[in-house]
Amino acid sequence: MVSGAQPAHAAHTATRKKPAPARTQPKQAGRIAVVRFSGPTAMDLDADEVWKIKNHASEPTEADFAPIPDALQAALTAKLVGRLGPKVVSMLELKSFQARSPLSASPSEQYKSLSSALGARYILTGSIDKLHWHGHTIKQDDYELVISSRIVDTSNGNVVWDQNLRKFKTQLPSKGGPRAVVEDFSIVQIPTVADTITGDVAGVLGR
C-alpha cells in the first residue's frame, strides 16, 4: 500500500454527502389577515303588519343576526384569497392560531402574535356600525349594512387605510320569516359588500 493512501472504504466514507436538511415552508412576506369585525353596533328592524301575516312569521330579532360578523369575515377572507392567493391568511390558519392564542390578549398583542406566527404584516378589521332591515307589504324589502373598515400595519400599529360608515344597500323580495332574512344578508348582501371591500384593499396594497 502506498504510504498515506486511504483504504477504499475510508475514501468512500469521506466523500459521501450529508443529507440535505428538510425545508420548511417560508412565511409569506407582507401577508394580510382578516379578523372578525365587531357589531352590529346598532340595528333597525321593522316589518309591516301585513308582511308578518303574508310570511306567517314575526320580524327577526337582534339575536338572529349574531352570525353576521362571522359571515362577513369568511366572505372577505375568501374573496381576498381569490384575489391575492397565499398573501392572505386563510380561515383555517387563523382559527388554528386563535385556538392557541390567549383570549384575553388585547388587539395590539394579537396583531403582533399574528405577525410573528403567520407572517401577517397587515390586519383588515373594522365594525358593522348599523344593520337595517325593513319588511314591506308591497315593495321589496330593504337590506342595509353600514360598515367601517381599516388596515393596520402590525409592524408599528399604524392605520394605513380606513373607510368609515360606508353604506351598502339593496332591495330583495320577501322570502319568509326571520331565518330567510338573515340568510339573505349572509348569502346575498354580504358577498356584495366583500367584493367592494376586497377591491379597495387590493388597490391599497398595490395588487
N, CA, C and O of each residue as an XYZ file, in Angstrom:
828
protein
N       0.861     -1.200      0.000
C       0.000      0.000      0.000
C       0.891      1.242      0.000
O       1.878      1.300      0.734
N       0.542      2.239     -0.826
C       1.316      3.479     -0.897
C       1.131      4.239      0.399
O       0.024      4.338      0.927
N       2.243      4.781      0.908
C       2.191      5.496      2.178
C       1.239      6.681      2.083
O       1.298      7.454      1.126
N       0.363      6.825      3.074
C      -0.563      7.968      3.137
C      -1.873      7.716      2.418
O      -2.807      8.502      2.580
N      -1.985      6.654      1.630
C      -3.221      6.392      0.899
C      -4.283      5.849      1.843
O      -3.960      5.095      2.761
N      -5.584      6.229      1.629
C      -6.672      5.755      2.472
C      -7.243      4.463      1.903
O      -7.274      4.290      0.685
N      -7.692      3.561      2.754
C      -8.391      2.382      2.266
C      -9.596      2.788      1.432
O     -10.153      3.869      1.621
N      -9.997      1.923      0.511
C     -11.100      2.248     -0.405
C     -12.366      2.606      0.348
O     -13.057      3.557     -0.019
N     -12.683      1.849      1.408
C     -13.931      2.129      2.134
C     -13.860      3.445      2.882
O     -14.876      4.116      3.062
N     -12.639      3.826      3.327
C     -12.482      5.107      4.034
C     -12.666      6.261      3.072
O     -13.297      7.257      3.425
N     -12.136      6.153      1.873
C     -12.283      7.226      0.882
C     -13.744      7.406      0.510
O     -14.211      8.532      0.337
N     -14.475      6.288      0.386
C     -15.891      6.346      0.049
C     -16.688      7.057      1.142
O     -17.607      7.830      0.871
N     -16.297      6.765      2.400
C     -16.990      7.406      3.523
C     -16.728      8.901      3.558
O     -17.619      9.689      3.873
N     -15.487      9.290      3.229
C     -15.110     10.699      3.297
C     -15.824     11.533      2.261
O     -16.079     12.714      2.497
N     -16.160     10.952      1.107
C     -16.782     11.721      0.025
C     -18.300     11.643      0.031
O     -18.953     12.287     -0.791
N     -18.877     10.861      0.949
C     -20.332     10.717      0.988
C     -20.973     12.035      1.438
O     -20.547     12.620      2.434
N     -21.991     12.501      0.711
C     -22.648     13.765      1.037
C     -23.649     13.575      2.170
O     -24.361     12.573      2.245
N     -23.675     14.554      3.030
C     -24.652     14.530      4.107
C     -26.027     14.833      3.536
O     -26.138     15.636      2.610
N     -27.077     14.213      4.063
C     -28.425     14.507      3.554
C     -28.800     15.956      3.821
O     -28.511     16.505      4.884
N     -29.457     16.571      2.822
C     -29.862     17.975      2.970
C     -30.938     18.089      4.034
O     -31.809     17.222      4.120
N     -30.901     19.135      4.846
C     -31.937     19.299      5.871
C     -33.295     19.525      5.230
O     -33.388     20.101      4.147
N     -34.345     19.071      5.898
C     -35.698     19.247      5.365
C     -36.030     20.732      5.296
O     -35.706     21.504      6.200
N     -36.681     21.110      4.207
C     -37.036     22.525      4.028
C     -38.370     22.811      4.695
O     -39.302     22.008      4.652
N     -38.427     23.960      5.301
C     -39.691     24.401      5.887
C     -40.320     25.406      4.959
O     -39.627     26.136      4.251
N     -41.633     25.441      4.966
C     -42.346     26.373      4.100
C     -42.134     27.793      4.617
O     -42.493     28.091      5.756
N     -41.555     28.678      3.796
C     -41.325     30.043      4.272
C     -42.621     30.805      4.447
O     -43.586     30.584      3.715
N     -42.642     31.692      5.408
C     -43.811     32.537      5.608
C     -43.875     33.560      4.478
O     -42.850     34.013      3.969
N     -45.101     33.913      4.100
C     -45.296     34.897      3.052
C     -45.074     36.300      3.609
O     -45.730     36.703      4.569
N     -44.164     37.028      3.013
C     -43.894     38.395      3.474
C     -45.074     39.286      3.118
O     -45.641     39.178      2.030
N     -45.437     40.161      4.034
C     -46.489     41.124      3.739
C     -47.873     40.517      3.629
O     -48.705     41.042      2.890
N     -48.149     39.441      4.329
C     -49.466     38.823      4.272
C     -50.500     39.687      4.987
O     -50.162     40.571      5.775
N     -51.762     39.411      4.693
C     -52.845     40.140      5.340
C     -53.813     39.138      5.947
O     -54.126     38.116      5.338
N     -54.285     39.439      7.154
C     -55.249     38.593      7.853
C     -56.520     39.394      8.108
O     -56.463     40.577      8.444
N     -57.651     38.747      7.949
C     -58.946     39.379      8.211
C     -59.439     38.896      9.568
O     -59.697     37.705      9.745
N     -59.571     39.797     10.517
C     -60.105     39.418     11.822
C     -61.582     39.797     11.888
O     -62.067     40.610     11.102
N     -62.269     39.202     12.825
C     -63.720     39.385     12.943
C     -64.062     40.846     13.223
O     -63.506     41.458     14.135
N     -64.975     41.395     12.436
C     -65.450     42.755     12.659
C     -66.368     42.766     13.881
O     -67.058     41.781     14.146
N     -66.380     43.852     14.613
C     -67.276     43.975     15.757
C     -68.680     44.366     15.292
O     -68.877     44.765     14.145
N     -69.647     44.246     16.197
C     -71.007     44.668     15.879
C     -71.925     43.498     15.538
O     -71.591     42.339     15.786
N     -73.064     43.809     14.977
C     -73.590     45.133     14.647
C     -73.810     45.993     15.905
O     -74.385     45.539     16.895
N     -73.340     47.230     15.835
C     -73.452     48.142     16.962
C     -74.893     48.595     17.166
O     -75.369     48.676     18.298
N     -75.582     48.887     16.072
C     -76.975     49.320     16.133
C     -77.780     48.561     15.088
O     -77.277     48.222     14.017
N     -79.042     48.304     15.422
C     -79.932     47.621     14.486
C     -81.253     48.359     14.398
O     -81.781     48.869     15.386
N     -81.767     48.395     13.180
C     -83.072     48.994     12.924
C     -83.885     47.941     12.173
O     -83.704     47.747     10.971
N     -84.779     47.266     12.889
C     -85.537     46.160     12.326
C     -87.017     46.478     12.404
O     -87.536     46.839     13.460
N     -87.690     46.339     11.271
C     -89.106     46.683     11.261
C     -89.791     45.927     10.129
O     -89.214     45.719      9.062
N     -91.018     45.524     10.382
C     -91.809     44.854      9.352
C     -93.249     45.321      9.441
O     -93.807     45.454     10.530
N     -93.845     45.569      8.281
C     -95.254     45.916      8.253
C     -96.078     44.746      8.788
O     -95.687     43.584      8.677
N     -97.229     45.085      9.371
C     -98.092     44.030      9.907
C     -98.530     43.066      8.807
O     -98.649     41.864      9.044
N     -98.766     43.585      7.621
C     -99.177     42.717      6.509
C     -98.028     41.788      6.116
O     -98.260     40.649      5.710
N     -96.773     42.279      6.237
C     -95.607     41.416      5.953
C     -95.624     40.219      6.885
O     -95.377     39.091      6.461
N     -95.913     40.462      8.144
C     -95.936     39.374      9.124
C     -97.030     38.363      8.799
O     -96.842     37.153      8.926
N     -98.179     38.891      8.377
C     -99.282     37.994      8.025
C     -98.942     37.215      6.757
O     -99.165     36.007      6.677
N     -98.401     37.922      5.769
C     -98.075     37.295      4.482
C     -97.038     36.191      4.640
O     -97.114     35.160      3.972
N     -96.054     36.413      5.539
C     -94.972     35.451      5.710
C     -95.179     34.499      6.878
O     -94.331     33.654      7.161
N     -96.324     34.644      7.560
C     -96.648     33.769      8.691
C     -95.503     33.750      9.709
O     -95.131     32.691     10.216
N     -94.955     34.918      9.998
C     -93.804     34.989     10.898
C     -93.704     36.374     11.509
O     -94.244     37.349     10.984
N     -93.008     36.436     12.619
C     -92.699     37.730     13.216
C     -91.436     38.278     12.572
O     -90.738     37.556     11.860
N     -91.135     39.550     12.816
C     -89.902     40.123     12.278
C     -88.700     39.542     13.013
O     -88.838     39.100     14.154
N     -87.521     39.531     12.384
C     -86.327     38.990     13.051
C     -85.941     39.839     14.257
O     -86.251     41.029     14.324
N     -85.263     39.209     15.200
C     -84.794     39.906     16.392
C     -83.292     40.168     16.274
O     -82.635     39.637     15.378
N     -82.759     40.976     17.167
C     -81.329     41.266     17.147
C     -80.495     39.994     17.325
O     -79.422     39.866     16.735
N     -80.987     39.062     18.133
C     -80.252     37.816     18.371
C     -80.100     36.997     17.091
O     -79.130     36.253     16.945
N     -81.048     37.127     16.168
C     -80.978     36.370     14.915
C     -79.760     36.747     14.083
O     -79.293     35.953     13.266
N     -79.242     37.961     14.290
C     -78.154     38.464     13.447
C     -76.761     38.288     14.062
O     -75.784     38.847     13.564
N     -76.677     37.513     15.141
C     -75.373     37.281     15.774
C     -74.334     36.692     14.814
O     -73.154     37.012     14.961
N     -74.709     35.836     13.824
C     -73.690     35.252     12.931
C     -73.179     36.199     11.837
O     -72.260     35.838     11.102
N     -73.749     37.386     11.718
C     -73.390     38.267     10.597
C     -71.901     38.637     10.577
O     -71.304     38.579      9.501
N     -71.265     39.012     11.689
C     -69.820     39.323     11.632
C     -68.975     38.144     11.177
O     -67.992     38.329     10.460
N     -69.347     36.929     11.586
C     -68.604     35.745     11.150
C     -68.761     35.527      9.646
O     -67.809     35.161      8.957
N     -69.977     35.757      9.149
C     -70.214     35.615      7.712
C     -69.405     36.642      6.922
O     -68.889     36.334      5.847
N     -69.294     37.856      7.449
C     -68.512     38.890      6.775
C     -67.030     38.535      6.768
O     -66.359     38.688      5.747
N     -66.518     38.062      7.899
C     -65.105     37.666      7.974
C     -64.797     36.560      6.973
O     -63.790     36.622      6.267
N     -65.662     35.549      6.910
C     -65.442     34.431      5.992
C     -65.503     34.885      4.539
O     -64.692     34.454      3.719
N     -66.468     35.759      4.214
C     -66.601     36.227      2.835
C     -65.413     37.090      2.424
O     -64.895     36.945      1.317
N     -64.981     37.981      3.304
C     -63.824     38.829      2.994
C     -62.566     37.988      2.793
O     -61.791     38.229      1.867
N     -62.369     37.008      3.660
C     -61.190     36.148      3.533
C     -61.215     35.382      2.221
O     -60.205     35.314      1.521
N     -62.366     34.803      1.883
C     -62.486     34.028      0.644
C     -62.253     34.905     -0.588
O     -61.565     34.493     -1.523
N     -62.819     36.102     -0.589
C     -62.645     36.998     -1.733
C     -61.191     37.442     -1.866
O     -60.665     37.526     -2.976
N     -60.547     37.723     -0.747
C     -59.153     38.160     -0.791
C     -58.228     37.017     -1.213
O     -57.271     37.241     -1.954
N     -58.503     35.799     -0.751
C     -57.712     34.648     -1.193
C     -57.833     34.479     -2.706
O     -56.848     34.198     -3.388
N     -59.049     34.650     -3.224
C     -59.251     34.555     -4.657
C     -58.495     35.624     -5.426
O     -58.096     35.410     -6.571
N     -58.300     36.767     -4.799
C     -57.617     37.887     -5.461
C     -56.099     37.861     -5.240
O     -55.332     38.142     -6.161
N     -55.671     37.525     -4.027
C     -54.261     37.645     -3.660
C     -53.571     36.314     -3.361
O     -52.354     36.281     -3.178
N     -54.328     35.222     -3.310
C     -53.733     33.907     -3.085
C     -53.088     33.767     -1.718
O     -53.666     34.176     -0.711
N     -51.873     33.181     -1.677
C     -51.221     32.887     -0.385
C     -50.786     34.126      0.392
O     -50.289     34.002      1.512
N     -50.960     35.304     -0.173
C     -50.676     36.530      0.576
C     -51.719     36.772      1.664
O     -51.574     37.676      2.486
N     -52.767     35.958      1.661
C     -53.853     36.110      2.630
C     -53.825     34.942      3.613
O     -53.704     33.787      3.206
N     -53.937     35.242      4.891
C     -54.024     34.206      5.919
C     -55.389     33.538      5.802
O     -56.415     34.213      5.886
N     -55.411     32.230      5.613
C     -56.672     31.509      5.442
C     -57.437     31.430      6.759
O     -56.875     31.636      7.834
N     -58.736     31.127      6.652
C     -59.547     30.969      7.853
C     -59.042     29.803      8.687
O     -59.075     29.859      9.917
N     -58.574     28.748      8.028
C     -58.055     27.594      8.764
C     -56.830     27.982      9.584
O     -56.719     27.607     10.751
N     -55.906     28.735      8.977
C     -54.724     29.200      9.701
C     -55.115     30.091     10.868
O     -54.588     29.961     11.973
N     -56.039     30.989     10.606
C     -56.438     31.958     11.626
C     -57.139     31.272     12.799
O     -56.859     31.581     13.958
N     -58.042     30.349     12.502
C     -58.757     29.643     13.568
C     -57.785     28.818     14.404
O     -57.913     28.748     15.627
N     -56.810     28.194     13.738
C     -55.815     27.410     14.459
C     -54.990     28.302     15.380
O     -54.701     27.934     16.518
N     -54.615     29.471     14.882
C     -53.860     30.417     15.698
C     -54.683     30.890     16.889
O     -54.180     30.940     18.012
N     -55.940     31.235     16.653
C     -56.787     31.757     17.720
C     -57.074     30.709     18.779
O     -57.316     31.047     19.938
N     -57.048     29.438     18.395
C     -57.249     28.369     19.379
C     -56.079     28.290     20.349
O     -56.236     27.846     21.486
N     -54.893     28.726     19.892
C     -53.708     28.698     20.755
C     -53.467     30.020     21.458
O     -52.804     30.060     22.494
N     -54.002     31.107     20.903
C     -53.739     32.444     21.422
C     -54.635     32.746     22.616
O     -55.811     32.383     22.598
N     -54.117     33.399     23.654
C     -54.944     33.752     24.815
C     -56.112     34.637     24.417
O     -55.934     35.627     23.707
N     -57.306     34.281     24.872
C     -58.490     35.044     24.509
C     -58.483     36.438     25.131
O     -59.165     37.338     24.640
N     -57.717     36.623     26.212
C     -57.707     37.898     26.910
C     -56.718     38.895     26.296
O     -56.652     40.046     26.728
N     -55.958     38.465     25.303
C     -54.951     39.345     24.711
C     -55.615     40.555     24.061
O     -56.678     40.429     23.452
N     -54.993     41.726     24.188
C     -55.510     42.939     23.563
C     -55.338     42.834     22.049
O     -54.521     42.043     21.578
N     -56.101     43.624     21.275
C     -55.948     43.582     19.821
C     -54.512     43.795     19.360
O     -54.040     43.090     18.469
N     -53.806     44.764     19.958
C     -52.435     45.040     19.531
C     -51.529     43.839     19.783
O     -50.648     43.543     18.976
N     -51.745     43.144     20.906
C     -50.947     41.960     21.209
C     -51.280     40.821     20.248
O     -50.392     40.083     19.821
N     -52.555     40.683     19.913
C     -52.957     39.651     18.968
C     -52.377     39.936     17.584
O     -51.962     39.012     16.883
N     -52.346     41.192     17.193
C     -51.795     41.552     15.885
C     -50.303     41.206     15.822
O     -49.815     40.699     14.812
N     -49.588     41.487     16.916
C     -48.166     41.152     16.951
C     -47.971     39.636     16.865
O     -47.051     39.153     16.206
N     -48.855     38.895     17.544
C     -48.765     37.437     17.503
C     -49.064     36.922     16.099
O     -48.406     35.998     15.621
N     -50.052     37.513     15.442
C     -50.372     37.127     14.070
C     -49.194     37.387     13.149
O     -48.902     36.590     12.257
N     -48.527     38.496     13.369
C     -47.358     38.824     12.561
C     -46.254     37.807     12.767
O     -45.631     37.356     11.806
N     -46.010     37.445     14.016
C     -44.936     36.517     14.335
C     -45.253     35.095     13.878
O     -44.397     34.416     13.312
N     -46.493     34.645     14.126
C     -46.840     33.250     13.855
C     -47.183     32.982     12.400
O     -46.877     31.912     11.874
N     -47.822     33.956     11.742
C     -48.341     33.707     10.402
C     -47.773     34.644      9.339
O     -48.173     34.586      8.177
N     -46.852     35.499      9.736
C     -46.261     36.418      8.768
C     -47.218     37.486      8.283
O     -47.076     37.990      7.169
N     -48.216     37.843      9.126
C     -49.217     38.833      8.731
C     -48.682     40.241      8.970
O     -48.580     40.685     10.114
N     -48.345     40.932      7.906
C     -47.873     42.315      8.028
C     -49.055     43.264      8.225
O     -48.932     44.313      8.856
N     -50.210     42.868      7.666
C     -51.385     43.736      7.725
C     -52.587     42.996      8.309
O     -52.741     41.787      8.138
N     -53.431     43.756      9.001
C     -54.675     43.237      9.556
C     -55.832     44.047      8.981
O     -55.835     45.276      9.051
N     -56.812     43.352      8.414
C     -58.047     44.006      7.984
C     -59.083     43.788      9.068
O     -59.432     42.651      9.384
N     -59.569     44.864      9.630
C     -60.533     44.777     10.717
C     -61.545     45.904     10.563
O     -61.489     46.661      9.593
N     -62.456     46.019     11.500
C     -63.445     47.086     11.405
C     -64.674     46.789     12.236
O     -64.621     46.038     13.210
N     -65.780     47.389     11.838
C     -67.019     47.236     12.604
C     -68.225     47.304     11.685
O     -68.219     47.998     10.669
N     -69.253     46.570     12.064
C     -70.565     46.731     11.434
C     -71.303     47.730     12.307
O     -71.777     47.388     13.390
N     -71.398     48.950     11.838
C     -71.925     50.034     12.676
C     -73.452     50.035     12.754
O     -74.036     50.438     13.759
N     -74.082     49.576     11.676
C     -75.549     49.530     11.688
C     -76.038     48.454     10.729
O     -75.481     48.254      9.649
N     -77.082     47.775     11.147
C     -77.785     46.817     10.290
C     -79.234     47.265     10.234
O     -79.897     47.389     11.264
N     -79.715     47.505      9.032
C     -81.091     47.972      8.856
C     -81.851     46.983      7.965
O     -81.360     46.560      6.918
N     -83.031     46.636      8.398
C     -83.916     45.804      7.574
C     -85.348     46.264      7.765
O     -85.796     46.525      8.881
N     -86.060     46.357      6.640
C     -87.476     46.721      6.701
C     -88.237     45.802      5.769
O     -87.983     45.765      4.565
N     -89.173     45.060      6.338
C     -90.041     44.202      5.538
C     -91.280     44.952      5.109
O     -92.048     45.428      5.945
N     -91.479     45.058      3.799
C     -92.580     45.869      3.259
C     -93.768     45.016      2.849
O     -93.650     43.814      2.610
N     -94.903     45.669      2.776
C     -96.128     44.983      2.388
C     -96.156     44.704      0.891
O     -96.458     43.588      0.469
N     -95.842     45.717      0.088
C     -95.966     45.595     -1.365
C     -94.605     45.580     -2.041
O     -94.294     44.650     -2.786
N     -93.787     46.602     -1.790
C     -92.491     46.670     -2.470
C     -91.477     45.731     -1.826
O     -91.758     45.104     -0.804
N     -90.289     45.638     -2.439
C     -89.261     44.735     -1.937
C     -88.726     45.200     -0.585
O     -88.812     46.374     -0.226
N     -88.173     44.240      0.149
C     -87.652     44.540      1.485
C     -86.301     45.251      1.400
O     -85.517     45.004      0.483
N     -86.039     46.132      2.362
C     -84.775     46.884      2.409
C     -83.734     46.127      3.237
O     -84.017     45.655      4.338
N     -82.531     46.024      2.684
C     -81.390     45.418      3.386
C     -80.243     46.428      3.347
O     -79.838     46.860      2.268
N     -79.722     46.802      4.498
C     -78.647     47.792      4.520
C     -77.645     47.482      5.637
O     -78.019     47.162      6.765
N     -76.371     47.589      5.285
C     -75.285     47.480      6.251
C     -74.445     48.745      6.169
O     -74.137     49.230      5.081
N     -74.077     49.273      7.330
C     -73.153     50.407      7.396
C     -71.877     49.882      8.048
O     -71.892     49.415      9.187
N     -70.775     49.968      7.308
C     -69.542     49.294      7.730
C     -68.358     50.250      7.719
O     -68.204     51.059      6.804
N     -67.524     50.145      8.750
C     -66.242     50.848      8.796
C     -65.133     49.808      8.714
O     -65.171     48.794      9.411
N     -64.146     50.064      7.859
C     -63.045     49.118      7.656
C     -61.721     49.842      7.805
O     -61.626     51.045      7.562
N     -60.696     49.095      8.207
C     -59.366     49.685      8.275
C     -58.299     48.601      8.146
O     -58.519     47.440      8.490
N     -57.145     49.012      7.643
C     -55.987     48.129      7.547
C     -54.947     48.635      8.530
O     -54.557     49.802      8.493
N     -54.498     47.743      9.414
C     -53.491     48.083     10.429
C     -52.171     47.427     10.046
O     -52.129     46.249      9.691
N     -51.098     48.202     10.122
C     -49.748     47.691      9.898
C     -49.238     47.132     11.217
O     -49.048     47.879     12.177
N     -49.013     45.817     11.270
C     -48.613     45.192     12.535
C     -47.206     45.575     12.970
O     -46.853     45.395     14.135
N     -46.396     46.103     12.053
C     -45.024     46.448     12.425
C     -44.961     47.675     13.320
O     -44.020     47.833     14.098
N     -45.973     48.556     13.210
C     -45.941     49.779     14.019
C     -47.305     50.161     14.607
O     -47.404     51.131     15.359
N     -48.352     49.405     14.269
C     -49.682     49.696     14.786
C     -50.404     50.814     14.072
O     -51.505     51.188     14.475
N     -49.810     51.363     13.013
C     -50.433     52.461     12.295
C     -51.575     51.976     11.400
O     -51.521     50.881     10.840
N     -52.604     52.809     11.277
C     -53.691     52.543     10.341
C     -53.266     53.090      8.975
O     -53.073     54.296      8.817
N     -53.124     52.211      8.006
C     -52.642     52.635      6.692
C     -53.782     52.944      5.728
O     -53.570     53.558      4.683
N     -54.981     52.518      6.082
C     -56.163     52.820      5.260
C     -57.394     52.635      6.115
O     -57.474     51.704      6.917
N     -58.356     53.531      5.940
C     -59.632     53.323      6.608
C     -60.757     53.935      5.792
O     -60.559     54.855      4.999
N     -61.918     53.399      6.012
C     -63.121     53.866      5.327
C     -64.260     53.747      6.317
O     -64.622     52.648      6.736
N     -64.823     54.886      6.688
C     -65.787     54.908      7.778
C     -67.219     55.068      7.295
O     -67.512     55.854      6.394
N     -68.105     54.297      7.924
C     -69.553     54.435      7.755
C     -69.992     54.361      6.294
O     -70.777     55.189      5.832
N     -69.486     53.377      5.581
C     -69.896     53.184      4.196
C     -71.195     52.386      4.163
O     -71.315     51.357      4.827
N     -72.161     52.863      3.390
C     -73.465     52.213      3.323
C     -73.524     51.251      2.133
O     -73.103     51.568      1.020
N     -74.057     50.079      2.413
C     -74.310     49.085      1.380
C     -75.795     48.731      1.471
O     -76.257     48.185      2.474
N     -76.519     49.045      0.427
C     -77.972     48.871      0.475
C     -78.470     48.136     -0.762
O     -77.999     48.367     -1.875
N     -79.427     47.251     -0.545
C     -80.070     46.573     -1.657
C     -81.511     46.281     -1.283
O     -81.899     46.399     -0.121
N     -82.297     45.900     -2.272
C     -83.679     45.512     -2.038
C     -83.899     44.108     -2.583
O     -83.453     43.780     -3.682
N     -84.582     43.293     -1.814
C     -84.818     41.910     -2.191
C     -86.275     41.554     -1.926
O     -86.890     42.098     -1.009
N     -86.830     40.647     -2.723
C     -88.214     40.234     -2.478
C     -88.339     39.455     -1.176
O     -87.397     38.782     -0.756
N     -89.484     39.545     -0.549
C     -89.733     38.805      0.684
C     -89.667     37.305      0.409
O     -90.197     36.819     -0.590
N     -89.007     36.580      1.316
C     -88.858     35.139      1.121
C     -89.331     34.322      2.318
O     -89.264     33.093      2.289
N     -89.801     34.973      3.353
C     -90.243     34.191      4.511
C     -89.963     34.890      5.814
O     -89.982     36.118      5.897
N     -89.700     34.094      6.834
C     -89.540     34.613      8.173
C     -88.141     35.061      8.514
O     -87.324     35.291      7.622
N     -87.852     35.189      9.818
C     -86.557     35.717     10.277
C     -85.357     34.971      9.721
O     -84.355     35.595      9.369
N     -85.438     33.639      9.633
C     -84.296     32.873      9.145
C     -83.968     33.246      7.703
O     -82.797     33.381      7.348
N     -84.991     33.412      6.874
C     -84.764     33.781      5.474
C     -84.142     35.169      5.359
O     -83.316     35.412      4.479
N     -84.539     36.076      6.246
C     -83.977     37.430      6.231
C     -82.486     37.379      6.539
O     -81.688     38.008      5.846
N     -82.110     36.643      7.563
C     -80.697     36.522      7.932
C     -79.909     35.849      6.814
O     -78.777     36.246      6.536
N     -80.485     34.843      6.174
C     -79.807     34.166      5.067
C     -79.601     35.109      3.895
O     -78.572     35.039      3.223
N     -80.564     35.996      3.635
C     -80.395     36.972      2.555
C     -79.230     37.918      2.850
O     -78.459     38.256      1.953
N     -79.107     38.339      4.098
C     -77.952     39.159      4.461
C     -76.659     38.386      4.215
O     -75.716     38.922      3.634
N     -76.614     37.127      4.657
C     -75.379     36.335      4.593
C     -75.032     35.892      3.183
O     -73.863     35.896      2.799
N     -76.048     35.509      2.404
C     -75.803     34.902      1.099
C     -75.809     35.913     -0.036
O     -75.102     35.735     -1.027
N     -76.598     36.971      0.097
C     -76.732     37.948     -0.992
C     -76.014     39.260     -0.683
O     -75.184     39.714     -1.470
N     -76.329     39.865      0.455
C     -75.799     41.188      0.770
C     -74.308     41.167      1.099
O     -73.545     41.965      0.554
N     -73.893     40.275      1.973
C     -72.502     40.266      2.437
C     -71.498     39.963      1.323
O     -70.459     40.622      1.277
N     -71.745     39.002      0.417
C     -70.794     38.811     -0.684
C     -70.589     40.060     -1.541
O     -69.486     40.307     -2.028
N     -71.650     40.848     -1.723
C     -71.522     42.104     -2.462
C     -70.639     43.089     -1.704
O     -69.790     43.756     -2.295
N     -70.845     43.173     -0.394
C     -70.004     44.018      0.458
C     -68.547     43.570      0.380
O     -67.644     44.394      0.241
N     -68.324     42.263      0.471
C     -66.963     41.717      0.444
C     -66.277     41.992     -0.885
O     -65.076     42.261     -0.913
N     -67.020     41.931     -1.991
C     -66.446     42.243     -3.305
C     -65.895     43.666     -3.327
O     -64.781     43.903     -3.795
N     -66.679     44.599     -2.823
C     -66.277     46.007     -2.844
C     -65.069     46.258     -1.951
O     -64.105     46.897     -2.372
N     -65.119     45.759     -0.725
C     -64.011     45.977      0.208
C     -62.742     45.296     -0.294
O     -61.648     45.843     -0.154
N     -62.882     44.109     -0.875
C     -61.719     43.399     -1.419
C     -61.039     44.217     -2.503
O     -59.812     44.301     -2.541
N     -61.827     44.821     -3.386
C     -61.243     45.661     -4.422
C     -60.494     46.841     -3.832
O     -59.421     47.203     -4.314
N     -61.054     47.443     -2.791
C     -60.389     48.572     -2.130
C     -59.069     48.137     -1.495
O     -58.047     48.806     -1.647
N     -59.102     47.011     -0.783
C     -57.909     46.519     -0.084
C     -56.804     46.158     -1.077
O     -55.640     46.504     -0.877
N     -57.177     45.463     -2.142
C     -56.185     45.093     -3.156
C     -55.552     46.333     -3.772
O     -54.354     46.347     -4.056
N     -56.353     47.373     -3.978
C     -55.815     48.616     -4.523
C     -54.850     49.301     -3.578
O     -53.816     49.822     -3.995
N     -55.205     49.296     -2.274
C     -54.335     49.910     -1.274
C     -52.992     49.192     -1.205
O     -51.946     49.826     -1.065
N     -53.029     47.862     -1.304
C     -51.791     47.078     -1.227
C     -51.069     46.992     -2.566
O     -50.019     46.358     -2.673
N     -51.633     47.628     -3.582
C     -50.986     47.656     -4.892
C     -50.999     46.317     -5.590
O     -50.040     45.969     -6.278
N     -52.076     45.555     -5.423
C     -52.143     44.225     -6.023
C     -53.466     44.023     -6.754
O     -53.700     42.957     -7.322
